[in-house]
Every structure is written in structure tokens, then in C-alpha cells.
Amino acid sequence: MDGVRRIRRGLGAAAAYIRSAPGTYVWLLILFFTTIALHHMSPHFEERFLRHRSTNIHQLSQDPLRVFITSAMWIDGGHWLPYAALYTVFHAQAERWLGTARWLTVCAAAHVLATLVSEGALLQAIKDGMAPHSAVNTLDFGVSYALAGVVGVLTYRLAAPWSYAYLTVVLLVYALPLTATPTFTDFGHFISVLIGLACYPLTRGCGKPWNPKETLVALRG
């Protein structure tokens, strides 16, 4: 009976956690179903299908609003479980802290602005002859840009000096790819983090920053 109670308590806690971040888990559910749909497509059709929903230069020039929305509903590569973990660790925490409206604002800002900056940089590279003209149809999706923006804004969730350590790790993770053979997507990810950091005004009034040390002391007591 004790085991059954523990399972019920665990399931209840998980359900409560999901209810506390509805936007995160509705989005994740949409990605689950769209990922299943991708697995039922042939490789050739999948590439054509995703390219039409990608925020590449060609699609942005045709129907920007449509692709900004649809590109956030699909995962290139079809691996859903890693995103389920990342959404739970980062998106859910940010939504619980900021509230759904502010969290969604951070996601939208990172998705839209980082896309425009990175695709603008790619367009300039094409004009300068540094990238082939075929790059106007490159696959590009907004899920990772929104995630990077949320990772950035979560810096303000932590109290100092924890926030400094967290920010250092985040900047290293997103800046290191730019020192090797950077792509416009790597550039977009880094811009997304900076956009998340620029969303500091949205964090005001969202409670005292979390201090992990205080939590550990409370648990030991």
C-alpha cells in the first residue's frame, strides 16, 4: 500500500507540475504529434514539407507570418524526447516563474528577432558571394531559438553568485560554436540568448531570485 501511495503522490506531483506550465506542455504535445506525422513521411516528402514551413529567406519573403507560426510547430530530425527534457528543465521553469504571457513573449521575441537577424546575415553573405544562392531555401526552425531565449532569461531566476556561474556556462555553450565553423543557425542561437538577457524588464515583479544554497539548507533542516 505504501508503494501505491508513493506512486499516486508522484503522479499527482507530476500532474500538478504540468498544470503549472500549460503553455509549455501544450506546445510539447503539438510537437509530439507533428513528430509522429514526420515519421510517417518519406524522406523526400519530409524535406519538401519542412522546407515549406521553414523560416528561410524564400519563405519569409513570401508569407512571414505563416512561417513564423508553422516553423515553431515542427522539429527537424524527428527526435522528440530530448526536447521533452529540455522543455521541462527550461521552458516549464520559465513559465512557472514569469507566467504564461511573459514566458510566451520571451519565446516570440527570441524566435522572431533571432530569425530576422540570422537570415539577414545569411542574405548578406549570399549577396557578398560568401554563401550559395541555394541557401535561401535552407531549413530553419524556431523551436531552438525560442529555447535559447528562455535559457538566457532564466539567468535572472538565480541569485548571485549562482547567476554569474550560470550565465558563464550559457555564454560558453552558445559562443563556442562561433569560434569553430559557425553557421547562421549558431549565430541565431547566440543572438537568441542575448535577446533573452534583454528581456530583463519582463522579470520584474516575479518574485525573489532563487538561491540554491537556501534550498539546500532548508532540506537539511
ChimeraX attribute file (.defattr): number of C-alpha atoms within 10 A of each C-alpha:
attribute: neighborCount
match mode: 1-to-1
recipient: residues
	/A:1	6
	/A:2	7
	/A:3	8
	/A:4	9
	/A:5	10
	/A:6	11
	/A:7	12
	/A:8	12
	/A:9	12
	/A:10	12
	/A:11	12
	/A:12	12
	/A:13	12
	/A:14	12
	/A:15	11
	/A:16	11
	/A:17	16
	/A:18	17
	/A:19	14
	/A:20	18
	/A:21	21
	/A:22	16
	/A:23	20
	/A:24	24
	/A:25	19
	/A:26	12
	/A:27	14
	/A:28	19
	/A:29	15
	/A:30	13
	/A:31	22
	/A:32	20
	/A:33	13
	/A:34	16
	/A:35	19
	/A:36	13
	/A:37	13
	/A:38	20
	/A:39	13
	/A:40	9
	/A:41	12
	/A:42	9
	/A:43	11
	/A:44	8
	/A:45	11
	/A:46	17
	/A:47	14
	/A:48	12
	/A:49	13
	/A:50	19
	/A:51	21
	/A:52	17
	/A:53	22
	/A:54	28
	/A:55	33
	/A:56	27
	/A:57	22
	/A:58	17
	/A:59	20
	/A:60	19
	/A:61	10
	/A:62	10
	/A:63	11
	/A:64	16
	/A:65	12
	/A:66	14
	/A:67	21
	/A:68	22
	/A:69	18
	/A:70	16
	/A:71	23
	/A:72	23
	/A:73	21
	/A:74	24
	/A:75	21
	/A:76	18
	/A:77	10
	/A:78	15
	/A:79	14
	/A:80	19
	/A:81	11
	/A:82	8
	/A:83	17
	/A:84	17
	/A:85	11
	/A:86	13
	/A:87	19
	/A:88	17
	/A:89	12
	/A:90	18
	/A:91	27
	/A:92	25
	/A:93	21
	/A:94	25
	/A:95	21
	/A:96	19
	/A:97	19
	/A:98	22
	/A:99	18
	/A:100	17
	/A:101	12
	/A:102	16
	/A:103	28
	/A:104	19
	/A:105	15
	/A:106	28
	/A:107	24
	/A:108	19
	/A:109	19
	/A:110	31
	/A:111	29
	/A:112	19
	/A:113	17
	/A:114	27
	/A:115	28
	/A:116	17
	/A:117	16
	/A:118	23
	/A:119	24
	/A:120	14
	/A:121	15
	/A:122	23
	/A:123	20
	/A:124	13
	/A:125	16
	/A:126	16
	/A:127	12
	/A:128	10
	/A:129	10
	/A:130	11
	/A:131	14
	/A:132	13
	/A:133	13
	/A:134	9
	/A:135	16
	/A:136	19
	/A:137	15
	/A:138	15
	/A:139	19
	/A:140	23
	/A:141	27
	/A:142	28
	/A:143	20
	/A:144	20
	/A:145	31
	/A:146	30
	/A:147	23
	/A:148	29
	/A:149	30
	/A:150	30
	/A:151	24
	/A:152	28
	/A:153	26
	/A:154	24
	/A:155	22
	/A:156	22
	/A:157	20
	/A:158	18
	/A:159	15
	/A:160	14
	/A:161	9
	/A:162	17
	/A:163	18
	/A:164	14
	/A:165	12
	/A:166	18
	/A:167	20
	/A:168	12
	/A:169	12
	/A:170	17
	/A:171	14
	/A:172	12
	/A:173	12
	/A:174	18
	/A:175	18
	/A:176	13
	/A:177	16
	/A:178	15
	/A:179	7
	/A:180	8
	/A:181	8
	/A:182	12
	/A:183	13
	/A:184	18
	/A:185	21
	/A:186	18
	/A:187	20
	/A:188	26
	/A:189	27
	/A:190	27
	/A:191	24
	/A:192	34
	/A:193	27
	/A:194	19
	/A:195	25
	/A:196	27
	/A:197	20
	/A:198	14
	/A:199	23
	/A:200	15
	/A:201	8
	/A:202	16
	/A:203	19
	/A:204	11
	/A:205	8
	/A:206	12
	/A:207	10
	/A:208	11
	/A:209	16
	/A:210	15
	/A:211	15
	/A:212	12
	/A:213	11
	/A:214	9
	/A:215	11
	/A:216	10
	/A:217	9
	/A:218	9
	/A:219	8
	/A:220	6
	/A:221	6
